[in-house]
């Protein structure tokens, strides 16, 4: 292939010229072709030993097409191996040039072909039409999320069952912690204490060296990112988590260490098209000593300068993956910021509050935790299936999105899907999957709450002007009548589809050509499409 590199965007310091090296370990490896929006990985090796290669070695590549030139930083992957990952966003020829202060890796060039995206490759997800999301190729993206905080470091068979559950229920966004989780509740009702095979940092829990990463931990996490990508699932990567009750001490890294950690993570993960960045899980919670040898959970506190974190990610992620931050339910939803691409909030109010947030922020809104279906003692994890399905439907009728979770104890108080994945056993997931099927059959990005046919308690409506309606009824109201359509013009010609959303089936389909009353009936949805 013709090398189209012309050197016009070389910015390296010319004092870093490559030296003569005789060792046979000087190697560069990369594929000759890759799909658009997939990962072009350049691997380089050096025989030079460093006291701390994460700090001492600078490595970057400049990737040039006919239209663009991108500077991409590399990272140390262990065992004398460095990598640079690049996600091409165009098709055609690319050339690259590698620079480093390590003479083994300095001044390498190469080229590759970016092929058209495959059938299941729609590119990264971005905010679109102000309040919604779409893939880079324009395909609308309907968020159907779930939560499995620590599934990535469970054994292979558990991870396999977890992926099967994600697929079975058509979840396409997973909230997942990057670092391990430790939590035993106020009275031990749940036991979240599995240890990973290795940790993200060198050292021991409570005494980690935050300037030395363990590549094997991140390699395992990347395998999970790849497994999700193959299935068309977005990974909502939670970067910081502030209560492990002193077990790991990861929440104690200082601001400089936090930015160094972020730098490493962005360089490793940002070329994955299915990555989202969640700055924190419950950013406004902290666990402090209570003075009596115990611990106390404090809320409405800021452990970090989140604007610095958000702006850092925005400035260093060249692919501009979605960015958000998640609050404690009795805390504060984070104020609107330019680095924030969408609103991620936690609160049981999935309707009025969601509508208010859309209005105030003018960004997509996802209720990422409205309380889980489960049987734990705590209010966050003991919702009934009916409560969960109702909450999720309200998020859709508000013109927004939501994230499911399951906190059901079966064999013990440890293997709970909400944190460790496994097999979904609850009743809400299949009914939320049916909601998604209905949503994808609608012009959901064009539909807005329809106040004419909504009481905000028992029956709800969204519409695309008078061309399309979706009504949702949560209660039997035999004395009430709903009249969708345009009474001013007399337009009432619709194809009507009636769904039983609890039993997950369409129960009627017919046409109407005059003003027609619809009577609210529990767990029914009615779709009207103009004909």
Secondary structure, DSSP 8 states (H G I E B T S, - for coil): ------STT--S-GGG-------TT--EE--SEEETTSEEEEEEE-----S-HHHH--EEEEEE-SS-EEEEE-EE-STTEEEEEEE--S-EEEEEEEEESSTTTSSEEEEEEEE---TT----EEEETTTEEEETTS-EE--EEEE-TTGGGS-HHHHHHHHHHHHHTT--EEEEESS---B-TTTSSS-B----SS-SEEEETTEEEEEEE-HHHHHHHHHHHHHHHHTT-EEEEEEEE--STTSS-GGG--HHHHHHHHHHHHHHHTT-TTEEEEEEESTTEEEEE-SSSSEEEEES--SS-HHHHHHHHHHH-TT---EE----TTS------TT--EEEEE-S--SHHHHHHHHHH-SEEEEEES--EE-SSSGGG-B-HHHHHHHHHHHHHTT-EEE--EE--SSSSS--HHHH------SHHHHHHHHHHHHHTTTGGG-EE-GGG--SSSEEEEEETTTEEEEEE-S--TT--B--SBTTTTB--EEEEEEETTTTEEEEEEEE-S---B---TTEEEEEEE-
